[in-house]
């Protein structure tokens, strides 16, 4: 299972409202955790299954305006480690992937920024613009038997964003 749904609103810390926090936590944190719990309870995961949560580089790197979003993604990474321990007895692996900015049609429509601002964000990634394929390749590996001994990890794929 790969859980990749999210919502992000850039909101300066001083202007965050509780309703916005609930919205982001509901989609980014509660939904993947509760979905995984229900699938597990209904025995929908075979032994040696792989669960992948798509987090964000914001789970480890701070950036103004992302207080709530970073909190949701950090919570997901922390919970994934605990779930990994609990599900290990059934040989179910649980990992996170924390990408940097991946430019897609969806991110272009979600983030109301102009092309200059988009290029500025991309320039913060030393290896340039990330593509969905960059994340998908790791998902394929983590879902394969080749990753049978990997669980509880958070993989950073950010084109170098976090090392600058």
C-alpha positions in Angstrom: 0.0 0.0 0.0 1.3 3.4 -0.9 -0.5 6.4 0.7 0.2 9.6 -1.1 -2.7 12.0 -0.5 -2.0 15.3 1.1 -3.0 18.9 1.5 -0.8 21.9 2.2 -1.6 25.5 2.9 1.2 27.9 3.4 0.2 29.8 6.5 2.5 32.0 8.7 2.6 30.7 12.2 0.9 33.8 13.7 -2.2 33.3 11.4 -2.8 29.6 11.8 -6.4 28.7 12.7 -7.5 25.6 14.5 -9.9 24.6 11.6 -6.9 24.7 9.2 -4.9 22.5 11.5 -7.8 20.0 11.7 -8.1 20.0 7.9 -4.4 19.3 7.3 -4.1 16.7 10.1 -7.3 14.9 8.9 -5.9 14.4 5.4 -2.1 14.2 6.0 -2.1 12.2 9.2 -5.4 10.8 10.5 -6.4 9.4 7.1 -3.3 7.3 6.4 -3.1 6.0 10.0 -6.8 5.1 10.2 -6.8 3.6 6.7 -3.8 1.4 7.5 -5.4 0.4 10.9 -8.6 -0.7 9.2 -6.9 -2.6 6.4 -4.7 -4.3 9.1 -7.7 -5.2 11.3 -9.5 -6.7 8.2 -6.4 -8.7 7.4 -5.9 -7.1 4.0 -2.1 -7.2 4.3 -0.4 -10.4 3.4 2.8 -11.5 5.2 5.7 -9.6 3.7 3.5 -6.7 2.6 4.9 -3.2 2.3 3.3 0.0 3.5 4.7 3.3 2.3 3.6 6.7 3.5 4.6 9.7 1.4 5.7 12.3 3.9 7.7 15.4 3.0 11.1 17.0 3.4 9.3 19.4 5.7 9.2 16.6 8.2 12.9 17.2 8.9 13.6 20.7 7.5 11.9 23.9 8.7 10.5 26.5 6.4 8.4 29.6 7.2 4.7 29.2 6.6 4.8 25.4 6.9 4.4 24.9 10.7 1.2 22.8 10.4 2.1 20.9 7.3 5.5 20.0 8.7 3.8 18.9 11.9 1.5 16.6 10.0 4.3 15.0 8.0 6.6 14.7 11.1 3.7 12.9 13.0 3.4 10.5 10.0 7.1 9.7 10.1 7.1 9.1 13.9 4.0 6.9 13.7 5.3 4.9 10.8 8.3 3.8 13.0 5.9 2.7 15.8 3.6 0.9 13.3 6.7 -0.8 11.8 7.6 -2.3 15.2 4.0 -3.5 15.8 3.6 -5.1 12.3 7.1 -6.7 12.1 5.7 -9.8 13.8 3.8 -10.4 10.5 6.8 -9.4 8.4 4.9 -6.3 7.2 7.3 -3.5 6.4 6.4 0.2 7.0 8.5 3.0 5.6 8.2 6.7 4.7 9.5 8.6 1.7 10.1 12.3 2.3 10.4 14.1 -1.1 11.5 17.6 -1.8 9.4 19.7 -4.2 8.1 17.5 -7.0 6.7 19.6 -9.8 3.5 18.1 -11.2 0.2 19.4 -12.7 -1.3 18.9 -9.2 1.4 20.9 -7.4 1.2 23.7 -10.0 -2.6 23.9 -9.5 -2.4 23.6 -5.7 0.3 26.2 -5.1 -0.7 29.6 -6.4 2.7 30.9 -7.3 4.0 32.3 -10.5 6.7 30.7 -12.7 9.5 32.9 -11.1 8.6 31.7 -7.7 8.4 28.1 -8.9 11.9 28.4 -10.4 13.1 29.9 -7.1 11.8 26.8 -5.2 13.4 24.5 -7.7 16.7 26.4 -7.4 16.9 25.4 -3.7 17.3 21.8 -4.9 20.9 21.4 -6.0 20.0 18.6 -8.5 17.1 20.6 -9.9 13.5 19.8 -10.5 12.2 16.5 -9.0 9.9 14.3 -11.0 7.2 11.8 -9.8 9.3 9.0 -11.4 12.1 9.8 -8.8 9.7 8.9 -6.0 8.0 6.0 -7.9 11.3 4.2 -8.4 11.9 4.0 -4.7 8.3 2.9 -4.1 8.8 0.0 -6.6 11.9 -1.0 -4.7 10.2 -0.8 -1.2 7.3 -2.8 -2.5 9.6 -5.5 -3.8 11.0 -8.5 -2.0 14.4 -6.9 -2.5 13.5 -4.6 0.5 12.5 -7.5 2.8 14.8 -6.4 5.5 13.9 -2.6 5.5 11.4 -1.2 7.8 10.8 1.9 10.0 12.9 4.1 7.7 12.3 7.6 6.3 13.9 8.0 2.9 14.9 11.5 1.9 14.6 12.2 -1.9 15.0 15.9 -2.2 17.6 16.6 -4.9 19.9 17.9 -2.2 17.4 20.4 -0.7 18.2 19.3 2.9 22.0 19.5 2.6 22.2 23.2 1.5 
